[in-house]
Amino acid sequence: MEQKELQKVIEKAAQERGCSVYELMFNDDDNVFEVTLDKEGAGVDLEDCEYVHRAVLSAFDRNIEDYALTVGSRGISSEEADSLLKTINE
């Protein structure tokens, strides 16, 4: 998968949702990509993340490209979110 092509798809989809790409991390060895979105004046919601994720899924065949993609929002880390969920569920 070409990084430039992937980046264009991600940036276009983010822009369509009124978001910007805050961070885009590539791990070419494992074909793992992490996208962090931001939205000025509002919070990034689940629909924003899903929209970007689905745009990538429709542009690149996961069975052929063999990649993993995570789309999240700027804010707390996944570790902090897991910790917070554990305290809520207790």
Secondary structure as UniProt FT lines:
FT   HELIX           3..16
FT   TURN            17..18
FT   STRAND          20..27
FT   TURN            28..31
FT   STRAND          32..38
FT   TURN            40..41
FT   HELIX           46..59
FT   HELIX           62..65
FT   STRAND          68..73
FT   HELIX           78..89
//
